Amino acid sequence: MSRNLYDAHRQWASRPPDERFSSLDNLLEFTGKRKRSSVEDVRPLRGLRLFATVGGALTLNGSIQTSLLTNWAFTQLCQQVSAPSGYLRSLSPEITAQCLEYGINANGVESKILIRKNDSVQENKPQNMVSAFTSPNYGRIWDYDVVEAILGAIQDSPWHTPRPGSDYNSGIYASDRDMFVFLVSDENPVEIGHAKLGRGFFCWNSETGAATFGLTTFLYNYVCGNHIVWGAEQVEELRIIHRNHALNRFYSDAIPLMNHFIENRGLDDTIKDTATRAMEKQIGDSQDEVFKRLQPNQFTKREIEKAWEHGIAEGEDVRTTWGIVQGLTAYARNLPHIDKRVSLERRAGALLN
């Protein structure tokens, strides 16, 4: 069933400039430098001390060097000691530190702490950043390993980020919490009727516990400037939860899947059969006949009129299921509100079942 994908669009719309990268090589350098400066250690929380800085942030200082807590690490620490992070943020840093210390000493649990060392050490400044408090059995997949695997898979191939609707970097993102990559290939598209389906994938990860590792592969009809994927087919998703054997699964499951998809030039026979049947099945000889046949599927007369118009403009035989679906999705691309676009494209995709 054809559908639209909005994962990359949400990244495109929300990432600030300092989380956007112009190339995978730049992202590899960034994540590699971060991995080399990182240390993970399982230790009891009891005995760690918290202090408020002049600027209002919190530092951790116990049997480790003074380290500044990131906002994400602060939230995770609150969760581990069952403290309300939202409420603690409303208090003064000094009181927040005291409350958290009480929870730490009363709790006694172990945590896997991720510490990233700062590049430049200044006098009276914290030398490290505490980036994550996770459970002891947390299986960390490093962002650097993910980016390295992607680069190895697309080496000497035409895979690239889709062109954005603006002039700033998009499609490759990373923050102190996570990363996301969106790549497509238009080389040797699969032709079905007047549609030419390219291949694309999303890949994301978090080495701080903010998200799972994930890989979504798909065929697609069109990617617009704000990175909505229109007319996606054969959507497959792999997720790996960060547990003890997560890194092993990344190498045994994710990398082979990525390599197979990137190297594959064919289209699954199931998709071919679905498209062929849709192109051969005639709904009606006129716009009115098509509307009467599709009315039980809750299409309005205006939607069918616009689908008929857009389908003809794209060279489709709008008397068939395939043609009217292509017309509906083409019309949906021009709707200004996402909820209406999603509604129409889902109803259109259901016609292919």
C-alpha positions as CSV (number, residue, x, y, z in Angstrom):
1,M,0.0,0.0,0.0
2,S,1.3,3.4,-0.9
3,R,1.8,5.8,2.0
4,N,3.6,9.0,2.8
5,L,6.5,9.1,5.3
6,Y,7.1,12.2,7.6
7,D,10.1,11.1,9.7
8,A,12.6,13.1,7.7
9,H,10.2,16.0,7.4
10,R,10.1,16.3,11.2
11,Q,13.8,16.3,11.4
12,W,14.0,18.9,8.6
13,A,11.5,21.2,10.4
14,S,13.0,21.0,13.9
15,R,16.7,20.7,13.8
16,P,18.7,23.9,14.6
17,P,21.6,25.0,12.4
18,D,24.3,23.5,14.7
19,E,22.7,20.1,14.4
20,R,22.9,20.0,10.6
21,F,25.8,18.5,8.6
22,S,26.8,19.1,5.0
23,S,28.2,15.6,4.5
24,L,28.5,12.2,6.0
25,D,32.3,12.7,6.1
26,N,31.7,15.7,8.4
27,L,29.4,13.7,10.5
28,L,31.9,10.9,10.7
29,E,34.6,13.3,11.9
30,F,32.2,14.7,14.5
31,T,31.0,11.4,15.9
32,G,34.5,9.8,15.8
33,K,35.9,12.6,17.8
34,R,33.1,12.3,20.3
35,K,33.5,8.5,20.6
36,R,37.3,8.8,21.2
37,S,36.6,11.3,24.0
38,S,33.9,9.2,25.7
39,V,34.2,6.9,28.7
40,E,31.4,4.6,30.0
41,D,31.5,3.2,33.5
42,V,29.1,1.2,35.6
43,R,29.1,2.4,39.2
44,P,26.7,2.9,42.2
45,L,25.1,6.3,42.3
46,R,25.5,6.4,46.1
47,G,28.5,8.6,47.0
48,L,28.2,10.9,44.0
49,R,28.0,14.6,44.9
50,L,26.1,17.4,43.0
51,F,27.1,21.1,43.0
52,A,25.5,24.1,41.5
53,T,27.7,26.3,39.2
54,V,27.7,30.0,39.1
55,G,25.6,29.9,35.9
56,G,23.0,27.7,37.4
57,A,24.0,24.3,35.9
58,L,24.8,21.2,37.9
59,T,28.1,19.4,38.2
60,L,28.8,15.9,39.4
61,N,31.8,15.3,41.6
62,G,32.4,12.1,43.5
63,S,35.0,9.5,42.7
64,I,35.2,11.0,39.2
65,Q,36.5,14.4,38.0
66,T,34.2,17.3,38.1
67,S,31.7,16.9,35.2
68,L,28.9,19.1,34.0
69,L,25.5,17.5,33.6
70,T,23.7,17.9,30.2
71,N,19.9,18.6,30.3
72,W,19.3,15.0,29.0
73,A,21.6,13.4,31.6
74,F,19.8,15.5,34.3
75,T,16.4,14.1,33.2
76,Q,17.8,10.5,33.2
77,L,19.3,10.9,36.7
78,C,15.9,12.2,37.9
79,Q,14.2,9.1,36.5
80,Q,16.7,6.7,38.1
81,V,16.1,8.2,41.6
82,S,12.3,8.7,41.0
83,A,12.5,12.5,41.2
84,P,10.2,14.8,39.2
85,S,12.6,16.5,36.7
86,G,10.1,19.2,35.8
87,Y,9.6,20.3,39.4
88,L,13.3,20.2,40.2
89,R,14.0,22.5,37.2
90,S,11.7,25.1,38.8
91,L,13.8,25.2,42.0
92,S,17.1,26.9,42.6
93,P,20.2,24.9,41.5
94,E,21.4,24.6,45.1
95,I,18.1,23.1,46.3
96,T,17.9,20.9,43.2
97,A,21.3,19.5,44.0
98,Q,20.4,18.7,47.6
99,C,17.1,17.0,46.5
100,L,18.9,14.9,44.0
101,E,21.7,14.0,46.4
102,Y,19.1,12.8,48.9
103,G,17.5,10.6,46.2
104,I,20.9,9.3,45.1
105,N,21.9,8.2,48.6
106,A,18.5,6.7,49.4
107,N,18.3,4.8,46.1
108,G,21.6,2.9,45.9
109,V,21.1,1.6,42.4
110,E,23.9,1.2,39.8
111,S,24.1,3.2,36.6
112,K,26.1,3.1,33.4
113,I,27.4,6.7,33.2
114,L,28.6,8.1,29.9
115,I,31.2,10.9,30.3
116,R,32.6,12.9,27.4
117,K,35.8,14.8,27.9
118,N,36.0,18.5,26.8
119,D,38.6,19.4,24.2
120,S,39.8,22.6,25.9
121,V,40.5,22.6,29.6
122,Q,40.2,25.9,31.3
123,E,41.0,26.8,34.9
124,N,38.0,26.5,37.2
125,K,35.9,24.9,34.4
126,P,34.5,21.4,34.4
127,Q,36.7,19.1,32.3
128,N,34.0,16.6,31.4
129,M,30.3,16.4,30.4
130,V,28.0,13.8,31.8
131,S,25.9,12.8,28.8
132,A,23.9,9.9,30.0
133,F,22.7,7.8,33.0
134,T,21.5,4.5,31.7
135,S,20.9,1.0,33.2
136,P,23.9,-1.2,33.8
137,N,22.8,-3.6,30.9
138,Y,22.5,-0.7,28.4
139,G,24.0,-1.9,25.1
140,R,25.5,1.2,23.5
141,I,25.7,1.5,19.7
142,W,28.1,4.3,18.9
143,D,26.9,6.9,16.4
144,Y,30.4,6.8,14.8
145,D,30.0,3.0,14.1
146,V,26.6,3.7,12.5
147,V,27.9,6.5,10.2
148,E,31.0,4.4,9.3
149,A,28.7,1.5,8.3
150,I,26.6,3.9,6.1
151,L,29.6,5.3,4.4
152,G,30.9,1.8,3.7
153,A,27.6,0.7,2.2
154,I,27.2,3.7,-0.2
155,Q,30.9,3.9,-1.2
156,D,31.3,4.6,-5.0
157,S,27.5,4.8,-5.4
158,P,25.1,7.6,-6.3
159,W,23.3,7.7,-2.9
160,H,22.8,11.3,-1.6
161,T,20.7,13.5,0.6
162,P,17.5,14.8,-1.1
163,R,17.6,18.4,-2.3
164,P,16.1,20.6,0.4
165,G,13.6,23.4,-0.3
166,S,16.0,25.9,1.3
167,D,19.7,26.5,1.1
168,Y,20.8,25.1,4.5
169,N,22.1,21.6,5.2
170,S,19.4,19.0,5.7
171,G,19.2,15.2,5.6
172,I,22.2,14.6,8.0
173,Y,21.7,15.6,11.6
174,A,23.3,15.0,15.0
175,S,23.0,16.5,18.5
176,D,24.4,15.6,21.9
177,R,21.6,13.0,22.2
178,D,21.0,11.4,18.8
179,M,21.6,11.3,15.0
180,F,19.5,10.9,11.9
181,V,20.5,10.3,8.2
182,F,18.2,10.4,5.2
183,L,19.6,9.2,1.8
184,V,18.0,8.4,-1.6
185,S,19.1,7.0,-4.9
186,D,17.4,7.9,-8.2
187,E,19.7,5.7,-10.3
188,N,18.0,3.0,-12.3
189,P,14.5,3.8,-10.9
190,V,11.8,1.1,-11.1
191,E,9.3,2.1,-13.7
192,I,5.6,1.2,-13.1
193,G,3.3,2.9,-15.6
194,H,4.2,6.6,-15.5
195,A,5.7,6.3,-12.0
196,K,9.4,5.9,-11.5
197,L,10.2,4.6,-8.0
198,G,13.6,5.4,-6.4
199,R,15.1,3.9,-3.3
200,G,15.6,5.6,0.1
201,F,16.3,4.9,3.7
202,F,16.3,6.6,7.1
203,C,18.8,5.6,9.7
204,W,18.9,6.9,13.3
205,N,20.5,6.1,16.6
206,S,21.1,7.5,20.1
207,E,24.2,6.6,22.2
208,T,22.6,8.3,25.2
209,G,19.4,6.3,25.5
210,A,17.2,8.9,23.8
211,A,16.1,6.5,21.0
212,T,16.5,3.0,19.7
213,F,18.7,2.3,16.7
214,G,16.5,2.2,13.6
215,L,16.7,1.6,9.8
216,T,13.7,2.2,7.5
217,T,14.1,1.3,3.9
218,F,11.5,2.1,1.1
219,L,10.8,2.7,-2.5
220,Y,9.3,6.1,-3.2
221,N,7.6,8.2,-5.9
222,Y,8.7,11.7,-4.9
223,V,10.5,13.6,-2.2
224,C,9.5,17.2,-1.9
225,G,11.7,20.1,-0.7
226,N,10.6,19.8,3.0
227,H,11.5,16.1,2.9
228,I,8.1,14.5,2.9
229,V,8.4,11.1,1.1
230,W,5.4,10.7,-1.2
231,G,4.1,7.4,-2.4
232,A,6.4,5.1,-0.4
233,E,6.1,1.4,-1.2
234,Q,7.7,-1.7,0.3
235,V,8.4,0.1,3.6
236,E,10.5,-2.1,5.9
237,E,11.8,-1.2,9.4
238,L,14.3,-2.7,11.7
239,R,14.7,-1.4,15.3
240,I,17.3,-2.5,17.8
241,I,16.7,-1.7,21.5
242,H,19.9,-0.8,23.4
243,R,20.4,-3.9,25.5
244,N,23.3,-6.1,26.2
245,H,23.6,-7.6,22.7
246,A,22.6,-4.5,20.8
247,L,26.0,-4.0,19.2
248,N,26.1,-7.6,18.1
249,R,22.7,-7.3,16.5
250,F,23.8,-4.1,14.8
251,Y,26.6,-5.9,13.0
252,S,24.7,-9.2,12.4
253,D,21.3,-7.8,11.4
254,A,21.4,-4.1,10.5
255,I,24.6,-3.8,8.4
256,P,23.7,-6.8,6.1
257,L,20.2,-5.4,5.6
258,M,21.5,-2.0,4.7
259,N,24.1,-3.4,2.3
260,H,21.5,-5.7,0.6
261,F,19.0,-2.9,0.1
262,I,21.6,-0.4,-1.2
263,E,23.0,-2.9,-3.7
264,N,19.6,-4.2,-4.8
265,R,18.3,-2.8,-8.1
266,G,15.2,-4.9,-8.4
267,L,11.6,-4.6,-7.1
268,D,9.8,-7.2,-5.1
269,D,7.4,-9.3,-7.2
270,T,4.7,-8.5,-4.7
271,I,4.9,-4.8,-5.5
272,K,5.0,-5.5,-9.2
273,D,1.9,-7.7,-9.0
274,T,0.0,-5.1,-7.0
275,A,0.9,-2.3,-9.4
276,T,0.0,-4.5,-12.5
277,R,-3.4,-5.4,-11.1
278,A,-4.1,-1.7,-10.2
279,M,-3.2,-0.6,-13.8
280,E,-5.4,-3.3,-15.3
281,K,-8.4,-2.8,-13.1
282,Q,-10.8,-0.2,-14.6
283,I,-13.1,1.7,-12.2
284,G,-15.2,3.6,-14.7
285,D,-15.2,5.3,-18.1
286,S,-16.1,8.7,-16.7
287,Q,-15.4,10.9,-13.7
288,D,-19.0,10.4,-12.5
289,E,-18.7,6.6,-12.7
290,V,-15.4,6.7,-10.8
291,F,-16.9,8.8,-8.1
292,K,-19.9,6.5,-7.8
293,R,-17.6,3.5,-7.5
294,L,-15.4,5.1,-4.9
295,Q,-18.0,6.9,-2.8
296,P,-18.1,4.0,-0.3
297,N,-14.4,4.8,0.4
298,Q,-15.4,8.3,1.6
299,F,-13.9,10.3,-1.2
300,T,-15.6,13.6,-1.8
301,K,-16.7,14.7,-5.3
302,R,-14.1,17.5,-5.2
303,E,-11.3,15.1,-4.3
304,I,-12.2,12.9,-7.3
305,E,-12.5,15.9,-9.6
306,K,-9.0,17.1,-8.5
307,A,-7.6,13.5,-8.7
308,W,-9.0,13.2,-12.3
309,E,-7.4,16.5,-13.2
310,H,-4.0,15.8,-11.6
311,G,-3.9,12.3,-12.9
312,I,-4.5,13.4,-16.5
313,A,-1.8,16.1,-16.1
314,E,0.7,13.4,-15.1
315,G,-0.2,11.2,-18.1
316,E,-2.1,8.5,-16.1
317,D,-5.1,6.6,-17.3
318,V,-7.5,7.9,-14.5
319,R,-10.1,5.3,-15.4
320,T,-8.0,2.7,-13.6
321,T,-7.2,2.1,-9.9
322,W,-3.5,3.0,-10.5
323,G,-4.3,6.2,-12.4
324,I,-6.8,7.5,-9.9
325,V,-4.4,6.7,-7.0
326,Q,-1.6,8.6,-8.7
327,G,-4.0,11.5,-9.2
328,L,-5.1,11.5,-5.6
329,T,-1.6,11.5,-4.3
330,A,-0.6,14.2,-6.7
331,Y,-3.5,16.3,-5.5
332,A,-2.6,15.6,-1.9
333,R,0.9,17.1,-2.4
334,N,-0.7,20.5,-2.9
335,L,-2.8,20.5,0.2
336,P,-1.5,23.1,2.7
337,H,-2.4,21.1,5.9
338,I,-0.5,17.9,6.9
339,D,-3.5,16.3,8.5
340,K,-5.6,16.6,5.3
341,R,-2.7,15.4,3.2
342,V,-2.3,12.3,5.5
343,S,-6.0,11.6,5.4
344,L,-6.2,11.7,1.6
345,E,-3.1,9.7,0.9
346,R,-4.1,7.0,3.4
347,R,-7.5,6.6,1.7
348,A,-5.8,6.6,-1.7
349,G,-3.3,4.0,-0.7
350,A,-6.0,1.8,0.7
351,L,-7.4,1.4,-2.9
352,L,-4.3,-0.7,-3.8
353,N,-5.2,-3.4,-1.3
